[in-house]
Amino acid sequence: MEALYDLPNGDRVRVIDTPTVGQSLGRVLELFRSGDTEPVFFGDQPRPEGVVISFEQWAEYEALKEDAETDHRMQKITRERLANARPEDYVPYDEMLREWGLDEPENGGDKR
């Protein structure tokens, strides 16, 4: 069984039934090895319940997730400081970078 599913962003994906995907994992791996890394969506209803992606895609998503978590943590710290800060509580820029685990680029540190 195969069905089309409309994503909230307007894209449409093909959803394959779970037993078929299970039987086809070897072929999916061959496709990934050949460079065709299109995700394979599957489920037992016409909506996706899972997805098979290449390891490289997963690693990229993990790196993006870590970056987003770091950004969120930095944003939270900044908002807390702004909400409660008095001028005498201000922290110098280089001290803040050290607290976040970053160094200033001109000192050979993280160059993000």
N, C-alpha and C positions, 0 to 999 in steps of 0.2 A: 504494500500500500504506500502511496505517496500523496502528499497534499501540499498545497501552497498556503503560506501563512504570511499575513501582512504585519510587519513590524511597526511600532509607533512612529518611527522616523520616515515611513513611507516605503521602505525597502520591502521586498518580498523574498522569502526564503522557501526552499523546498524541504519539506519534513518527510523523512523516511521512517517507516515503522521499525520498531526496535529489533524484532527478529531478523529482518533483512540486513540491518546495519551490523548486527552481531555476526552474521554469516559472511559479511563483506569486509570485515576489518583488514584482512590480508590485502585486498584490492585497494582499500583506502591507504594503507601503508605504502603500497607501490606508487600510488598517485603522489603522495607526499614526497617520496624519494625522487620522483621524476620532476619535482618542482611545482606540481599542481597542489597548492596548499589551501584550496577552498575548504572552509569548515563544512562538516557534515552534521546536519541537524536531525535529531531523531526524537521519536515519542510514540506513544500508543494511541494518541488522539491527533486531530489535525493541528495541534499546536506543539511547538518544540518543548521538549522536557530535558534535553541534554544536547551536547555538542561535542564532536571530536575535532580537535585542532592539532596542528603539528607541534612538536616540542619547541621549535623556534618561536612560534607564535605565543605559546604559553610563557616562555621565558621573557619575551618582550612585554607581555601583559603584567607579569610579576614585577618587572622593573618599573613599569609605569605606576603600578599600585603602590610600590614602595615610595616612589617620588611623591605621589599624591598624599600618602600618609605623612610624610615629612612636611610637606606644604601645609597640611591641616594642623599638624602639631605646632609649627611655627606661627601660623595664623592665630591659633588659640592662645599661645603664650603672649603674642603681641596684643591681642584684644584684652587679655587679663591685665597686662601691664598698663595699657592705655586707660582702662576703666578705674584703676586704683593708683595711678602714678601721681606723685608730686614731683616737682622739679628736682628735689634732693634725692629722689629715688631713681632718676634716669641712669641708665647703664651706657657706658661708652660703646661705640660700634664694635670695636675689636673684641671687647669682652663678650658682647652678645654673640658674635660669630663663634667664639670659643665655646660658649654655652650650648650652641646649636650643633657643635661638632664640625664647624667649618673654620677655615683660616682665610685671611685676606689673600686674594690671588697674587698680589705683588710680593707676598712673603713666601711664595712657593706652595700655598695651600690649595684647597679645592677651588677650581676655576669655573664653577657653575655660573 
